[in-house]
């Protein structure tokens, strides 16, 4: 996949005579949105735009105003209020919002109404995921794998804008210091493996870890909360066995059991092996760079053929209390729930407690609610749907939501009872009402963005 992508980029650059402004991406629109994450406090969400057609000279991270989105949704649900705002489209102005003619419960709004165009940043092409590290005092750090370089971009949020270029400026392109490509940021040392894919940022541990789709490698990023000395600290290759049918190794889903507690345990899945590998991160007492420590592992042997075994793990998520792990698998298509509560020995039990069939191309999973209201939301890229799974008891599919073309990633605003889903193939964000008892429960109440034809 990488060779055609880079070849396309080379042809685009070689044949391009347009000005810088003409190839600069729009700061107030989505273009092939992939990763999304709701920030702590739920005032904003960060969205990565992959620029997958290479129409522009870079991808971007845009910032969604969730406070305004919540206000619009509240008015729409209570009184079917349509905001009176006008948005500029080309040389004309038109109403920003209108009722969806095919789905009466859905309000469709131009993204200009919710994107603050002056606070985003530009990154490399083919971004795949995004994760947030809480630095304290309202400060955040976002981490984004970009497959086109390959590199990992990072940017700091000060409560009002993102920054990833020491020269400053609105909608600036991240500079070299904010694009991690080499171990210890030293070009004389090893470069990171190809195809960085998923990322998990650990706030308490002050690190991030990135999986690599075609090598089975995992990269550790040292990210001190009170320093801008962010760097690749460690790379471990060949974590997983190769797929016997094609020889490809791949590391995919990644999540921490308790990212806001010290000594977190990190779970990593694979596209090529029916196994979950755990890691912890060690920090030398002399202040040297941290390193990854492979820990226990377990087979995904509760679902599958005659011998069990389910491979091609994609999305992974953990419950808030760290007691359950949710795993999306494609072979066979399933959502599996694993008991990761602590055993008497102090180690997680890592025992399967349930599973259910899902769509064939499940991508990611997000968890919303708690207790009896906890639900797992699985994005189904091929079908344009989100599966809603009740993880209690036998684990069952409770609902199926039509959200748009190519749903890729999802993130829950739990306090607001909302689920945000990126629709990669139509340049929109679908906002689902997850409030129990709501008349629009598990339905798209707001679609942000103009659908690409």
N, C-alpha and C positions, 0 to 999 in steps of 0.2 A: 504493500500500500504506500509505503513511503516514497519509492522511486517515482511513480507517476505523479505524486503530489509535488515533489521537488522539481521534476521535469516541467510540470505545468507552471510552476513559479518561475523557472528560468525562462521559458518561452514568453511568459507575461512580461517580465522585466526587459527582455531583449527587444520585444516589439513595441514597447510602450514609449510614446513620445508626449504623453499628457503631462500637464503641469502637476506640481506637488499637491495643490489644492484639489485637483480633479481626481486624484487617486487616493486622497486621504479619506478614511471611512467617516460616515456620518456619526456625530456624537450623540444624536437624539433618536437613533433607530436601532432595531435589532437586525443582525444579518447572520443567519445560521447560528442561533443561540444554542449553547450546549450546557455548560455547568451553571448551577444557580445555588446560592446559599443565603438563607435569612440570617442577618447579623444578630448577635446578642442584643436584647432590648427590643428587637423587632421593629425598629424605626426605618431601616433600609434593608434592601436585598442587593446582592452583587451578582451580575450576570456576565458570563463570558460569551463573546461573539467570535465564531471560528473563522469567518471569512473564507468559507470552503470553496467558493467559486473563484477566489483570488481576484475578485473585482476591485479590491482596494489594496493599498500597500501594507496593511497590517490588520490584525484583529483588535479587539478592545475589551475592556471591562466597563460595563455601564452600571450606574447606581439607580435603583428604583426607590422612590419615595413611598414607603409602605403606610405612613401615616395618612397621606392623601388618598392612597388606594383604599384604605379602610374606611375613610370618610365617604368616599364615592359609593362603596359597596353598601355601607349602612343606609345611605339615602335611597339607593336603588332597591334594597330589600324591603325597607319600611314603606316607601311611598312611590316607588318606581321613578324617582327623581333622575333626570338626565342632566348632567352638568352643563351649564350654559357656555362654557369656554369655547373659544375658537382656536383652531390649530392651522398653521400655515402648511399647505400642501402645494408644492410647486410655487407658482406665482399667486395662488389664490388662498383665501381663508375659508374654512368650512367648520361645521360643528365637530368638536373633538370626539363626541360620543353619540351613539345611536343604539337602539334596540336591535338585537340580532333577529333578522326576519325569519330564520329557521328555528331558533330556540328562544322562546319568549322570556325565559328566565335569565338570559344572558345579556349583559350590556357590553358593547364593543367600543373601545376607546383607542384613540391614537396614542402611541407611546410617548409623544411629546408632553402629554399631560402629567406623566409620572417620572420621566427621566430628567435628572438635572444634568444638562449637557455640559456644564462647565466643570464637573467634578470627577469625570471618568478619566481613564488613561488608555493608551494604545499599547498593544503587546504583539507577540509573534502570531503567525498563522496556525490554524488547526488546534486551537485550545480545546481541551477535552473535559476539564473538571475544575472545580474551585473549592477551596476550604479556607476557613477563617480561624486565625489564632487570636485569642483575647489577650491583649497586652496590658489591660488594666486602665483605669481612669478614662474610660470611653475610647481608648485607642485600640485599633485592630490591625492585623496584618493578613492580607489575602495571598494565597499561594495558588499558582495556575500552571499546570503542565501544558507546554505547547509542543506539538509533534513536529511542526515544520522546521524547527531549528536543528536538533531538539534542544530544549532548555526548560527551565522552570522560572517563570516570572513571579516577582513578589512586589507588592505595593503596600504602603502604610496608609491607614485611614485615621485622621485626627479628629473625627467627629463631624467633619463638614466636607472633606474632599480626600481623594486618593492622591498619593505622590509616589512616583517611581523614577524621577529624573531630577538630579541635583540642580539642573538649570531652571527648573520650574516651568511655568506656563500651563495654560488650560489645555486639557486633552493631549498631554505630551506623550511621546513615545518613550517607553521604559529604556533607560540607558543600560550600558553593559554591566554596571554594578548590580542592577536589578534583574538581570537575566543570567541565571546560574547554569553554566554549561560544563564547568570543569571542577574537579575535586579541589577544595580550598581556593576556588576562584583563580587557579594557576594554570595557564595554558600549557605549561610544561609537564603537568601531571595528567592523569587520565581524564578523558571526557566522560560525561554521563552516557549511559546506554541509550540506544535509539528508542523511539516510541514511548516517551513518558505518557502515562495513561490516567491513572487515578491518584488522588492526593488526600492525605489526612493530616491535619494540623493539630498538635497536642498543646493546649494552652498551658497546663501545669508543667509539662515536661520541657517546654520551650524548644520544640522541634517539629519538623514535618517529615513525612515519609511518602515517597512516590513509587508506584509500581510501573513496570515497563511491559507493554503488551506483547512484544515479539521476542523477548530475551529471557523472561523469567527472573529479571533482576529487580532489586529494590534499592532505592536511593534514600539516604538519610540527610536531612538538611538541619544544620544547627541554626537556631533562630532565637537568640537571646532577646528577651522582651525589652530590655533597656539599652539596646545597642542596635546599630544598623550593620553590624558585622555578620551578615547572613551569608552562609556558605554551605556548599556540599561537603559533608564531613565523612561520609562512608558510602560505599557501594558494595553490595553483595550480589554476585551473579549465580546463575544456575540453581536457584532455590528450588525450582520444580522440575520434574522429569519432563521430557519431550513427549508430545502427542505421538503415539506410534503410527498413526495414519498419515501424518504430514511432517513429522520431525520438528515442529515448532514448539518452543517453550513460551510460556506467557504468564505473567503475574497481572492480576486485574483488580478485584475489589479489595478495599482496605478500610479498616475502622478500628478505633480504640475502644476498649471496654469501658474505661472511665477517664475521659480526656481532661477532666477538671480535678483529678486527684493525682498525687505523686505516684511514680512507679507504675505507670499505665502498661497494660498488656495490649499489644497491637495484633490484630488478626488480619492475615493476608490470604486471598484466594487466588485461584489459577484458572486459566482457560484450557490448560493442557493436562492437568492432573486432578484427580478426585480427592484433594487433600487441602486442609487449612493449616497454614504455618503460623505460629505465634512468635512474636519478638518482644524484647524489652530493650531499652536504650541505656547503655552504661556511660557514666561520666567520670573520667580519671580525676583523682584528687589534685593533680598538679595543674589542672586547667587546660589540659590538652583536649583535642577535639573528641566529641562523643562518638560512640560506635554502637552498631547493632549487635544484639545477642540473640541468635535463634534459640527459641525455647521449645516447648512441647508442640506436637502437631497431632492432628486426628484426621481420619478418613471420613469423607462424606458417604457413608455406607448404609444410610437408612432409606435411601430412595434410589431406584435404578432397576437394572435387569436382574437376572438370576442371582448374581453375586452382590447385588447392591451396587453402590458406586455411582456417583453423579459428578460429571465434570463440566467444564466451561462455566465456572462461576463468574458472575458479573457484579451486580450491586450487592453491597453489604451494609447493614446498619445494626446499631445496638440500642437496647432500651435505655432509658435515662438512668436507671439504677444499676446497669451493667449485668443484669441477671439473664438477659436473653440476647441471642445473636440471630439476625435475620439474613438469610443467604438466598440470592436469586441465582438459579442455575438454568442453563439452556439444554443440557443433556442429562436427564430428561427435563422438559420445562417444568420447573417447580419453584415454590417458595418454601424454604425449610426453616424451622425454628429450633434453635439449640439452647439448651440450658447452660448458661455460663455463670451461674451463681457459684459462690465459693464452697468447696467441699470442706470437711473437717480438717483436711491437711493444709488448707489455705490456698489451694490451687483451684481454678475454675473446673467445674464438672465436665463441660464440653460434651454433653450428651444430647442426642436428638430427642425432641419431645413432640414433634408434629411436622406435617408437610401438607401441601395442597398443589394440585395441578394449576398452572397459569398459562399465559400466552407463550408462543414459541420464541419470540424475540424480546424477552424481558431484558431491560437495561439497568435500571436502578431501583432502589427502594428507599422510601422515606417513612418515618414513624411519626404519627400524630396522636395526640390524646394520651391518657394515662389510665391505669387501673382497668376497669371494665370498658372504658371508652377507647382504649388503645387500639389503633388499627395500623396495618402496614399497607402502604400505597406503592404498587409496582408499576413502573412505566413500561408500556408495550409499544416499541418503536414501529413495528410493522403494521399493527392494527389500529393505531391512532387512539389507543385506550389506556386507561389506568385501572388496574385490578385492585379492589379493596378487599383486604384479607383480615378476617377476625382471628387473631392468634390464640385465642382461648380454646381450651378443650381440644377438639379434633382438628382445629385449624381449617377454616373454610373460606372460600371466596364469597363475600357478602354482597358485592356490587361490582358493576363494570361501568366506567365513566368514559364517554366519548369526549376527548379533549382537543383534538386537532391532528394535523399531519406530522408524524415523526416525533412523538413525545420522547424526550431523551432523559432529562434529569428532573428531579422534584425536590422541594424543600418545604418544610412545614413551619408556618408561623403559629405555634401552638397556642399562645395566649389569645390570638385573634381568631382561632379556629379556621385557618385558611391553609390551603396547599397551593404552592406555585409550581407550575410545570412548564418547562421550555419545550416549544414545538419547533424542532430543528428545520423541518421542511417547509414551514410557512412563516417563519420570522415572528412568532407571537409567544406570549406568556398566557397560559390559561390559569385562572385563579378559581380554585374549587372551594366551596363552602363545606367545611367539615364539622360544623357545629351540630352536636346531637340534638335531635328534635326540631331542627330548622326545616321549614317547608321546602327549602332548596338544598337540603342535606345531600352531599356527594353529587352536586351538580356545578357546572361552570357558571359562576355568577358574573365574572368579568373576564373579558379577553382583551389583553393589552397588545396593541400592534396591528399593523395593516397586513392582512394575509397576502403572502406572495403567491402570484398565480403560477 
